[in-house]
Amino acid sequence: MTHRAAHTEESASLLDALAAAAEDQIVFDLPGIEERYETLRRELPGVDVRFAMKACPVDEVLARLAARGSGADAASPREVEQALSAGFPVARMHYGNTVKSDQNIADAHRLGITVFATDSLEDVTAIAEHAPGARVFCRLATTGEGALWGLSNKYGCPPADAVAVLERARDLGLTPAGLSVHVGSQQMTADAWRDAFDRIAGVLEALHRRGIPLDHVNLGGGLPALGYRDKHGRALDPPMDKIFAVIREGMARLEEIPGHRLGFVVEPGRYLIADHGAIRAHVSRLSARRGPDGERQYWLYLSCGKFNGLYEMDQLQYRLVFPSHRDAESVPAVVAGPTCDSDDAFSHEHGLIPVPKALASGDPVWVLSSGAYATSYMTQGFNGFSPLPYTWIDGGDA
Ligand SMILES: Cc1ncc(COP(=O)(O)O)c(C=O)c1O
């Protein structure tokens, strides 16, 4: 199956919506998101999708995924409420955040959540107290190697601790139901998945020996967006066919471990959304300034940056289109956002970005593959810059 040609290209209707936008905004391509969801279902047949809603807590996006049969991975009571009102049945939701207070657990339980992630004795004990009888899955730590954002250390536990946590769950009247991993966000290697399956297999075997049967494995997030460029400006080209093949093989292997009757869950965030959201911004100024070394350097300041839509510029050089200057003479520039914060700049130690030399203040710029974590990572008026408004296309009309 080929992925790149079909999936990194923005749909004509998304580009039309960007072209039609007179003001800054983020546009979501709902049919594109649905198509990506269906691709995932075909690639991982029988696996339940729980959309990691933190990647795009936008009601219209959530409603479309819910209508397709997706579930939701919620990380707070507020996300549970939003998912419920977007139409996700509570039976297709879980509380996937291992970090939670007693109050968070009680609130989620009151809202009907019966499945919780955990990774420590303290947390599982609190779940038993505030969500009695719940089902829990224990998150195993991974190295995060091969991912752009490793997500290691803060979550998950080693295999032996997972066994202890699930034993404690059973002793406290909870149902030890599953194991989970997260291989790291924008995971570029199939090997990371292989390692994760090895870890999971070891714990399943240990649990079998202790008479603790599980009913599911949650493979977490980490499936990559297809249209990103790294901080060198190189197109990231994730080996999707290989990744999906390794996941299918890994699941088949786990199903053979005795003592468990496993279903599988996956929690994609950026894979579903990133390539089907794009920002219409504008040029604030293209300047050529001399640095302390006396060298002249072009800086392109945009109306949107790290604090209003492009948070992941620490690792990405977002793809830019300058629709009013196609095929024009270009100059290498550092691209930066509009705020007074020096972190508000694309990573540039590894390569500058060619931009049209004739850019003028007010010219439109499109930022492609910027849909994931864009609306959720916007500050409220830092330096007076408001969060970007969003809109969506629904099969043709913006
Ligand atoms: C528990 C959990 N699941 C899924 C995701 C989604 O990750 P990604 O966007 O890499 O698919 C995250 C992201 O932080 C997460 O914390």
PDBQT file of the ligand as one rigid body, heavy atoms in Angstrom, charges set to zero:
ROOT
HETATM    1  C1  LIG A 401      -1.513   8.932  26.424  1.00  0.00    +0.000 C 
HETATM    2  C2  LIG A 401      -1.328   9.517  25.072  1.00  0.00    +0.000 A 
HETATM    3  N1  LIG A 401      -1.873   8.874  24.010  1.00  0.00    +0.000 NA
HETATM    4  C3  LIG A 401      -1.771   9.373  22.760  1.00  0.00    +0.000 A 
HETATM    5  C4  LIG A 401      -1.116  10.555  22.513  1.00  0.00    +0.000 A 
HETATM    6  C5  LIG A 401      -1.047  11.050  21.105  1.00  0.00    +0.000 C 
HETATM    7  O1  LIG A 401       0.243  11.054  20.662  1.00  0.00    +0.000 OA
HETATM    8  P1  LIG A 401       0.601  11.291  19.136  1.00  0.00    +0.000 P 
HETATM    9  O2  LIG A 401       0.177  12.654  18.772  1.00  0.00    +0.000 OA
HETATM   10  O3  LIG A 401       2.059  11.064  19.105  1.00  0.00    +0.000 OA
HETATM   11  O4  LIG A 401      -0.139  10.242  18.349  1.00  0.00    +0.000 OA
HETATM   12  C6  LIG A 401      -0.498  11.249  23.579  1.00  0.00    +0.000 A 
HETATM   13  C7  LIG A 401       0.241  12.494  23.326  1.00  0.00    +0.000 C 
HETATM   14  O5  LIG A 401       0.870  13.105  24.119  1.00  0.00    +0.000 OA
HETATM   15  C8  LIG A 401      -0.617  10.713  24.887  1.00  0.00    +0.000 A 
HETATM   16  O6  LIG A 401      -0.091  11.348  25.940  1.00  0.00    +0.000 OA
ENDROOT
TORSDOF 0
